[in-house]
Amino acid sequence: MNPARTSFSRLHPLATVVLFGCEVVLAAFSFQPLCALIAFLGAQLCTIQLFDTKHAAKQLVWYAPIIILMAVINPFFSASGSTILYSFGHTQLYVESLLYGATSGLVLVSTLSWLECLFAVVSPLEMLQRSSVRFPGLQLVLSLSVQLMPQLLSDLSTARQIQSANTAARRCDSAARAYRQSNVLGQSRLLSARKTIAQSATTINAVSMSSLEKSMSTFQSIVSRGWGMAGHRSRWNTEVLDAYDTVALLVFVFLSVIAAVCLYMLVQAWQFYPTMPEFQVSFWYLGVVLFTILPAIFVRIDTVLWEQSV
């Protein structure tokens, strides 16, 4: 098994959610070119640990065009800055606008990468299970949606297949009739389009009514089993914070606060318009770098501790 997944599976879910949740939030607010690049590289390092290098390379195939596209498009929507890179006609391409678009793209893809890492170590069902005591209604709605939506899509696909099988002969007859009556071909196409839309609407209506019946029956079965009869739900607490989880949680919170302060100082000292300041080596970058590589450091430390305990 992947050692990174094993390490986070041994850790309490609260500590894992705090770590990767802070990574997601800080990546979303890192609107500074170097900070955005650090968050992106840290997310790719974590992706390599949780999955493999091939998965990270597949991500880059999708993420690189997004970054390039946002960097190219932004100067046309926000033509601001002081350093002209290229001029064509009355349009001028500024370096500041180009760098702002690239930074926005890095922020977007790094946030998506950290979210993927979060759901890789803590599944949505586990998060719903943890929130069942505090938010029972939300947990019920989301769990029913997770169960009923695949059924709805499956029923819709089945209904379309049945409809296409029943109307195959009719389509052949209508096509032959339209070919023979070439003078009214346009009207035949229009009638065929209307018939297709009407059949699709009928199919969607039937599937929606079927899904409504299933949801009502599911709701009645839940109520018959005692849902809502008590003010609070009870459950077995299978996850308890031990000393190892407490130390890890405190370290995660402490380093996340330091990273947030460092990121705030770096973002406040930076501006894109009208002119950008020069890049300078600062001590504040250390906190951001340390927190972005914290998952990798934790996996290494956990592996050593596990080998010593065994």
Secondary structure, DSSP 4 states (H G I P E B T S, - for coil): --HHHHHHHHS-HHHHHHHHHHHHHHHHT--SHHHHHHHHHHHHHHHHHHS-HHHHHHHHHHHHHHHHHHHHHHHHH----S-EEEEETTEEEEHHHHHHHHHHHHHHHHHHHHHHHHHHHS-HHHHHHHTTTT-HHHHHHHHHHHHHHHHHHHHHHHHHHHHHHHTHHHHHHHHHHHHH-GGGHHHHHHHHHHHHHHHHHHHHHHHHHHHHHHHHHHHHHHHHTTTTSSSS----------HHHHHHHHHHHHHHHHHHHHHHHHHHT---SS-PPPP---THHHHHHHHHTHHHHHHHHHHHHHHHH-
